[in-house]
Amino acid sequence: MGGLVYFSSRSENTRRFVERIDETALRLPLDPSADTPLARRPFVLVTPTYGGGGVKGAVPKPVIRFLNNPLNRILIRGVIAAGNTNFGDAFALAGRIIADKCTVPFLYRFELLGTPEDVETVKQGLARFWTAQASPPPPDTAKTTPGLPTFPLQENVR
Ligand SMILES: Cc1cc2nc3c(=O)[nH]c(=O)nc-3n(C[C@H](O)[C@H](O)[C@H](O)COP(=O)(O)O)c2cc1C
């Protein structure tokens, strides 16, 4: 079983989403001069997107600092990203960037503080995800075996 690590700015949309998930969650500090924390167990990262429609700045600086520490990066298992659909193709872009850089699945994306349906989907998806992480199937059956977890929610993120 893992946990959540998240960043949320002063608008606190992501915090309000994470608080409804009911998993142990470590919040990354807003203050750029604060020490970046160390993750103690595998985690899924939840982050908003801040690029204003572009790649530059899409991943918040405290998230970059946190992931720049190899001791944290080694424990990331997946990413969930937030954003605003007004940004079109850049909606929740931070999730794609982090997934590519850290080679972990982009599990889900949601808008602003998320809907009750988003919360329910992520709760159930994470429960299946951590169970699957605890006992991964042999690699050659992973793509073909029916009944494997439907999280990552591919249809949600692409
Ligand atoms: C300056 C600024 C830039 C943003 N850029 C993007 C963006 O490129 N893509 C996106 O999907 N959302 C973007 N957003 C929307 C935020 O990701 C969204 O409001 C999010 O819920 C903020 O989370 P927080 O309140 O936890 O910080 C931007 C918001 C601001 C204020």
The ligand as an SDF file (V2000), in Angstrom:
LIG
                    3D

 31 33  0  0  0  0  0  0  0  0999 V2000
   -1.1490   30.9660  -13.9690 C   0  0  0  0  0  0  0  0  0  0  0  0
   -1.9490   29.7070  -14.1960 C   0  0  0  0  0  0  0  0  0  0  0  0
   -1.5900   28.8600  -15.2360 C   0  0  0  0  0  0  0  0  0  0  0  0
   -2.3200   27.6730  -15.4600 C   0  0  0  0  0  0  0  0  0  0  0  0
   -1.9590   26.8480  -16.4970 N   0  0  0  0  0  0  0  0  0  0  0  0
   -2.6790   25.7340  -16.7450 C   0  0  0  0  0  0  0  0  0  0  0  0
   -2.3510   24.8710  -17.8460 C   0  0  0  0  0  0  0  0  0  0  0  0
   -1.4180   25.0910  -18.6140 O   0  0  0  0  0  0  0  0  0  0  0  0
   -3.1150   23.7630  -18.0280 N   0  0  0  0  0  0  0  0  0  0  0  0
   -4.1490   23.4420  -17.2170 C   0  0  0  0  0  0  0  0  0  0  0  0
   -4.7880   22.4280  -17.4280 O   0  0  0  0  0  0  0  0  0  0  0  0
   -4.4840   24.2500  -16.1490 N   0  0  0  0  0  0  0  0  0  0  0  0
   -3.7800   25.3670  -15.9060 C   0  0  0  0  0  0  0  0  0  0  0  0
   -4.1060   26.1570  -14.8480 N   0  0  0  0  0  0  0  0  0  0  0  0
   -5.2220   25.7820  -13.9660 C   0  0  0  0  0  0  0  0  0  0  0  0
   -4.7800   25.1400  -12.6570 C   0  0  0  0  0  0  0  0  0  0  0  0
   -4.0650   23.9430  -12.8940 O   0  0  0  0  0  0  0  0  0  0  0  0
   -6.0250   24.8080  -11.8240 C   0  0  0  0  0  0  0  0  0  0  0  0
   -6.6400   26.0230  -11.4570 O   0  0  0  0  0  0  0  0  0  0  0  0
   -5.7220   23.9730  -10.6060 C   0  0  0  0  0  0  0  0  0  0  0  0
   -6.9470   23.5500  -10.0510 O   0  0  0  0  0  0  0  0  0  0  0  0
   -4.9280   24.7150   -9.5590 C   0  0  0  0  0  0  0  0  0  0  0  0
   -4.7100   23.8540   -8.4570 O   0  0  0  0  0  0  0  0  0  0  0  0
   -4.3250   24.3770   -6.9990 P   0  0  0  0  0  0  0  0  0  0  0  0
   -5.4200   25.3380   -6.5790 O   0  0  0  0  0  0  0  0  0  0  0  0
   -4.2830   23.1800   -6.1550 O   0  0  0  0  0  0  0  0  0  0  0  0
   -3.0010   25.0490   -7.1240 O   0  0  0  0  0  0  0  0  0  0  0  0
   -3.4120   27.3460  -14.6240 C   0  0  0  0  0  0  0  0  0  0  0  0
   -3.7650   28.2140  -13.5740 C   0  0  0  0  0  0  0  0  0  0  0  0
   -3.0570   29.3790  -13.3580 C   0  0  0  0  0  0  0  0  0  0  0  0
   -3.4540   30.2960  -12.2220 C   0  0  0  0  0  0  0  0  0  0  0  0
  1  2  1  0
  2  3  1  0
  2 30  2  0
  3  4  2  0
  4  5  1  0
  4 28  1  0
  5  6  2  0
  6  7  1  0
  6 13  1  0
  7  8  2  0
  7  9  1  0
  9 10  1  0
 10 11  2  0
 10 12  1  0
 12 13  2  0
 13 14  1  0
 14 15  1  0
 14 28  1  0
 15 16  1  0
 16 17  1  0
 16 18  1  0
 18 19  1  0
 18 20  1  0
 20 21  1  0
 20 22  1  0
 22 23  1  0
 23 24  1  0
 24 25  2  0
 24 26  1  0
 24 27  1  0
 28 29  2  0
 29 30  1  0
 30 31  1  0
M  END
$$$$
